[in-house]
Amino acid sequence: TSDTAGKITITGAQSITGNAATATKLANARTINRVTFDGTRDINVPGWHTVKSLDKRAFAPTDLVKASISTFFTSKTGLNSTTGNSDYGDFLALNGYSDASGGLINGLFFDKKSTEILHYQAAIGDTAWGTPKTLAYTDSDITGNAASATKLATARTIGGVSFNGTA
């Protein structure tokens, strides 16, 4: 037996007309990952190792591609509204899973006016990033009892026993 599935047999004289008969390039150039391709030369398409930053002043978690790392020039207000017009920064979005079962998307906003770094988390289908957590540097100034504490400032009673954190 022979495998004839998917094969076409043409008999008799055939003619090819139009651009297909003499084509040395595509009739209409195509853009592949932001690179124009017309078939006349090889092209280099940015690979997985390249991360390009997009200027998008307002965007939501729904704008992200699944299983991706994305960077944006954006505004802090644009992360939770459709208008971004102040407090600009760089946003790094980490969306490592390919569907909603992978948990939340993580995003870091690096403020361009200060050294503030904000951590956002949102679900894949969310339309806003929500309230962030501010990351603290390890060389930050720590004041009060926290700077030199060797015991609790005020002892606590746990199970009828006074506890100050020393023993």
Secondary structure by P-SEA (a helix, b strand, c coil): ccccccbbbbccbbbbcccccccccccbbbbcccccccccbbbbcccccbbbbbbccccccccccccbbbbbbcccccccccccccbbbbbbbbbccccccccbbbbbbbbccccbbbbbbbccccccccbbbbbbbccccccccccccccccbbbbcccccccccc
